[in-house]
């Protein structure tokens, strides 16, 4: 006589359950690829914002302006006039913001 589904023994561990259901199948591989793509894109977006929106550092020591007033003063100028106030080392990296 055949055993009814309710009479089958339950898996003892989680790994036994996974083996019974089926592991390393097509569905699991597709999900792995989908989640890997999502994690890759999310990680890049989160880590890249520091570089994408990097503000240039201004050097106003020759003008005698303090840090906050220097930033406000230079930002009020046209971008063509910024070159004399931008620090020399900030020209090494360009971001989307500048």
N, C-alpha and C positions, 0 to 999 in steps of 0.2 A: 504494500500500500504506500502511496506517495505521501510525503510529509507536507502538511499544510504550511503556508508562509508563516503563520503565527507560531508554529512549533520549531522553527529553525533557531539554533542557538545565536545569541547576540554576540557581536565581536567583543573580544576582551579589551582591546586597546584601540586607540585612535588609528594607529597604523594598520591594524587588522581591518578596520572599517574602510579606510582608504583603499586597501587592496581589494576588498569586496566590491566597492563602488567602481573602482578602476582608477589607477593612477597613471600619470604620464601619458595621457591620451591627447587627442587632437584638441579637445575643448580647453584643457589646461595650458597647452602650448599657445593657443590663440590668445587666451587671457593674459599669459605672461608677456607676449609681444605688445598687447594693447596697454597693459599697465606700465611696461618699461618705457614705452613712448610717452605716456602721460607723465611719468616721473622725470624723464629726461627734459621734457619741455618745461615742466614746473620748476625744476631745479635751476635750469638756465635762466628763466625769467626772474626768479628770486635772487639769484646771485649776480645777475648782470645789471640790476638797477643801480648799484653803487657806481658802475662805470658809465652807464648810459647817461646819467644825469649828474655827472661830476661838474661842479662849479669851478671855474678858473680861480686861481689864487691871485689876488692883486697886491702889488707892492707900492704903497703910497708913502713910503718913508721920506722920499725926496720932496713930497708936497706937504708933509707935516700933518697928514690926516690920520686919524685913528682907524682901527679895523672896521667898525660898523659904519662910520661916516665915509670911509674910503670906498667900501662896497656900494653904498648908496650913491656916492658921487660918480663913480665910474659907470654904474648901471644907468645913470641918467644921461650919460654921454651916448653918442652914436657908436655902434660897434667898430667903426673905422678908427675911432680915437682911443680904443682900448689898448692898443699895442704898446703904448708907452707905460701903461700901468700894470700890465700882465707880467707876473714873475717869469724869469727866464726858464725855470725848470717846468713850468706848467705847459709850455709849448710842446713838450715831448709827447703828450697824449691828447688826442682829440676825442671828445665825446659827442653825443647827439645834442647836448645842451649848448655847446659852444662851437 
